[in-house]
Amino acid sequence: MKIFISSDMEGTAGVVNWDQCRPGQQDYEHYRELLQEEVNASIDGANLSGGPHEFLVNDSHGRMANLRPERLSGRASYLSGHHKPLYMMQGLDESFDACFFVSYHGSASAEPATLSHTYNPAAIAEVRLNGTLAGESGINSLVAHGYGVPVVLVTGDQTTARELEPFWPQAQAAVVKQSVSRFAAKSLHPASARELIADHARQAIDSLSEAYDTPTARIDTPATLTVRLRNPDLAEMATWLERVERDDRDPTVVRIEDDDPIRLYRTFITLVMLTRGIAE
């Protein structure tokens, strides 16, 4: 079985501050180790179900070079670097059997959600997918849906788990911390967090192996992303892209509709990149 892992960092047990997940800051080296161990826990847990399996880990946080490749469990392949056309979902294709979202976080407008944001916090205030609030897990699900690969595991806080459920109700959720606010959370001990992740990863692959049909996303197509930006200038700039239209009722809102989930995702990522340079 081939398993794709998209790993962020803000959802790691114990992480509650930007300095803990930014290279060059005093605490970063410690917390990148905790992230590494949570990624490895998801691999080790999956391998308890009919393993060994084949893994690709797409490092999707910040500069996208946070993990130590020689220390990845399961001889996992490692995709790193910050220019990726499919961003957090780069490397996924039809050959994979399952997708894990490890150390994910809640969306920009979610509450409570530690270190909440949606791709670019300086530009994006809220995203909805077919009318449902969508964080990075929901938006990234468009790519998994497009390739027919089920998302079967998410790890992070309780809000992250809640946000994925409308799109993948059968996915396992390893809640390793309870967010109190954007900068506070009650986290499991790291060892307990790893045990929980491993157990849910095993259950996710067990369920997939035993299921008569592969789970499919609850994402109707044509699909629509409704994006509320931080100001009207950003919304106007977004309309320079094809298939992006302004909402007449709100000058900060744009809509993107497409019958191809992957193309819809690519358009959104282009919007993110376009607005990133002038968001401040």
C-alpha positions in Angstrom: 0.0 0.0 0.0 1.2 3.5 -0.9 0.6 6.2 1.7 1.0 10.0 1.2 1.7 12.1 4.2 1.4 15.9 4.1 3.0 17.3 7.3 2.5 20.7 8.7 3.8 21.8 12.2 1.3 24.0 14.1 -0.7 20.9 15.1 2.1 19.3 16.9 1.4 18.6 20.6 3.0 21.4 22.7 3.3 24.0 19.8 1.4 27.2 20.7 3.7 30.0 19.5 5.1 31.0 16.2 8.7 31.0 17.5 8.4 27.3 18.2 7.9 26.6 14.5 10.1 29.1 12.8 13.7 28.3 11.9 16.3 30.4 13.6 14.2 30.9 16.8 15.5 29.5 20.1 12.8 26.8 20.5 12.5 25.7 16.9 15.1 22.8 17.0 13.2 21.3 20.0 9.8 21.4 18.4 10.9 20.2 15.0 12.1 17.1 16.9 8.6 16.6 18.3 7.1 17.1 14.8 9.5 14.4 13.4 8.4 12.0 16.1 4.7 12.6 15.3 5.3 12.0 11.6 7.2 8.8 12.4 4.4 7.7 14.7 1.9 7.9 11.8 4.3 5.8 9.7 4.9 3.2 12.5 1.2 2.9 13.2 0.3 2.4 9.6 2.9 -0.3 9.3 1.2 -2.2 12.1 -1.6 -2.9 9.7 -0.3 -5.2 7.0 3.0 -3.4 6.6 5.6 -2.6 5.6 4.0 0.0 3.3 5.5 2.6 1.0 5.4 6.2 2.2 6.0 9.6 0.7 6.3 12.5 3.2 5.7 16.0 1.8 7.2 18.5 4.2 4.6 21.3 4.0 5.4 23.7 6.7 7.2 27.1 6.2 10.4 26.6 4.2 9.3 23.0 3.8 12.6 21.6 5.1 11.8 20.8 8.7 12.3 17.0 8.9 15.5 15.0 9.0 15.2 12.6 6.1 17.6 10.0 7.5 15.4 9.7 10.6 12.1 9.1 8.8 10.6 5.8 9.8 9.7 3.1 7.2 12.4 4.3 4.8 9.9 6.9 3.7 10.7 9.0 0.7 11.0 12.7 1.5 9.7 15.7 -0.6 11.1 19.0 0.6 11.6 22.5 -0.7 9.4 25.5 -1.0 8.6 25.8 -4.7 6.0 23.1 -5.3 3.2 23.5 -8.0 0.8 21.5 -5.8 2.2 23.0 -2.6 1.1 20.9 0.4 -0.1 18.1 -1.8 2.8 17.9 -4.2 3.7 14.3 -5.0 0.2 12.9 -4.7 -1.2 11.0 -7.7 -3.5 8.1 -8.5 -1.0 5.5 -7.5 -1.5 6.2 -3.8 -4.0 4.3 -1.6 -4.3 6.7 1.3 -3.5 10.2 2.5 -2.5 11.4 6.0 -2.6 15.0 7.2 -0.1 15.2 10.2 0.2 18.2 12.5 -2.5 20.3 10.8 -4.2 23.3 12.3 -7.5 25.1 12.2 -8.6 27.7 9.7 -8.2 31.5 9.8 -11.7 32.1 11.2 -12.0 29.0 13.4 -12.3 29.2 17.2 -10.6 28.0 19.2 -7.6 27.0 17.0 -4.0 27.4 18.1 -1.9 29.3 15.5 -4.9 29.3 13.1 -4.5 30.6 9.6 -5.4 29.5 6.0 -2.3 29.5 3.8 -1.6 33.2 4.0 -2.8 34.9 7.2 -1.9 38.3 6.0 -4.3 38.0 3.0 -6.9 35.4 3.7 -9.6 35.8 6.3 -11.8 32.8 5.5 -12.4 30.1 2.9 -15.5 28.0 2.3 -15.7 25.0 0.1 -19.3 24.6 -1.3 -20.5 26.7 1.6 -18.7 24.8 4.4 -15.9 26.4 6.4 -12.6 25.0 5.1 -9.1 25.1 6.6 -6.0 23.8 4.8 -7.3 20.3 5.4 -10.5 20.9 3.4 -8.8 22.9 0.6 -6.1 20.2 0.3 -8.8 17.6 0.1 -9.6 18.9 -3.4 -6.4 17.3 -4.6 -7.0 14.0 -2.9 -10.5 14.0 -4.3 -9.3 14.8 -7.8 -6.9 11.8 -7.7 -9.4 9.5 -6.0 -7.2 9.0 -2.9 -9.0 9.0 0.5 -7.9 11.1 3.4 -8.0 8.6 6.3 -6.1 10.4 9.1 -5.7 13.9 10.5 -3.7 14.9 13.6 -3.9 18.2 15.4 -6.3 19.9 17.7 -10.1 19.4 18.2 -10.9 22.2 15.7 -8.8 20.7 13.0 -10.5 17.4 13.4 -13.9 19.1 13.3 -13.1 21.0 10.1 -12.1 17.9 8.1 -15.1 15.8 9.1 -17.6 17.3 6.6 -15.4 16.4 3.7 -14.1 13.0 5.0 -16.5 11.7 7.7 -14.7 8.3 7.9 -11.3 9.7 8.5 -9.6 9.0 11.8 -8.8 12.0 14.0 -5.9 12.0 16.5 -6.6 15.0 18.7 -3.2 15.6 20.4 -4.2 18.9 22.0 -7.2 20.9 23.0 -6.9 24.5 21.8 -7.9 27.1 24.4 -7.2 30.2 22.2 -5.0 31.1 19.3 -2.0 31.0 21.5 -2.8 28.5 24.2 -3.6 24.8 24.2 -3.7 21.8 26.6 -1.5 19.2 25.0 -1.0 15.5 25.6 2.5 14.5 26.8 4.5 13.9 23.6 4.8 10.2 24.2 1.0 9.9 24.6 0.5 12.0 21.5 2.7 9.6 19.5 0.9 6.6 20.9 -2.5 8.1 19.9 -1.3 9.0 16.4 0.1 5.5 15.9 -3.1 3.9 17.0 -5.3 6.0 14.8 -3.0 5.5 11.8 -3.3 1.7 12.4 -7.0 1.9 12.6 -7.2 4.1 9.4 -5.3 1.5 7.4 -7.2 -1.3 9.0 -10.5 0.3 8.0 -9.3 1.0 4.5 -8.1 -2.6 4.1 -11.4 -4.0 5.3 -13.7 -1.6 3.5 -15.6 -3.0 0.5 -15.5 0.4 -1.2 -12.8 3.1 -1.0 -14.1 6.1 0.9 -14.8 9.1 -1.3 -14.9 12.8 -0.4 -18.1 14.6 0.3 -17.3 17.3 -2.2 -19.8 17.9 -5.0 -18.5 19.1 -8.3 -18.5 21.6 -9.9 -17.0 22.9 -6.6 -16.9 26.5 -5.4 -14.3 28.1 -3.1 -15.5 31.3 -1.5 -12.5 33.3 -0.3 -12.8 36.3 2.0 -9.7 38.5 1.8 -8.4 41.0 4.2 -9.2 44.0 2.0 -10.9 45.0 -1.3 -7.5 45.6 -3.0 -6.6 42.0 -2.6 -9.9 40.8 -3.8 -9.6 43.0 -6.9 -6.1 41.6 -7.6 -7.5 38.0 -7.3 -9.9 38.7 -10.1 -7.0 39.0 -12.5 -7.0 35.2 -12.5 -9.3 33.1 -14.7 -12.4 31.7 -13.1 -12.1 34.1 -10.1 -15.1 36.4 -9.8 -15.9 39.2 -7.3 -18.9 38.9 -5.0 -21.2 41.8 -5.7 -22.4 41.8 -2.1 -19.0 42.0 -0.4 -16.0 43.8 -1.9 -13.6 41.5 0.0 -15.0 38.2 -1.2 -14.2 36.3 -4.4 -15.5 33.0 -5.7 -13.8 30.3 -7.8 -15.8 27.6 -9.4 -14.5 24.6 -11.3 -15.6 21.1 -12.2 -12.0 19.9 -11.9 -11.0 19.8 -8.2 -7.2 19.9 -8.9 -7.5 22.8 -11.2 -9.6 24.6 -8.6 -6.9 24.0 -6.1 -4.2 25.3 -8.5 -6.2 28.5 -9.0 -6.5 29.0 -5.3 -2.7 28.4 -4.8 -2.0 30.9 -7.5 -4.3 33.4 -5.8 -2.3 32.9 -2.6 1.0 33.5 -4.3 -0.3 36.5 -6.2 -1.6 38.3 -3.0 1.4 37.3 -0.8 3.7 40.1 -2.0 1.4 43.0 -1.2 -0.7 41.6 1.7 1.0 43.8 4.2 
